[in-house]
C-alpha cells in the first residue's frame, strides 16, 4: 500500500480551466473534466507540485490524502 501522499486538489471556484497544470504534469496523471482539471490516476502522482506552481489563479494546492 502506498504511504500517505500529497495530491493536487483543485478549487473549482478559482480555476479558469486554462489547462496549464495538465500540460506540465511530468507523469501525465492530470486530465481535464470539462473545464476543470482532475486526477484520474492518483496512484501515478509523484507529488512534485509543478501543477501548483504553474496555476495562474493559484487554484491548486497539495493536500495530504489517505
Helices and strands as residue ranges (DSSP letters): E 5-10, H 20-24, E 31-33, E 36-38, G 42-44, H 50-54, E 60-65
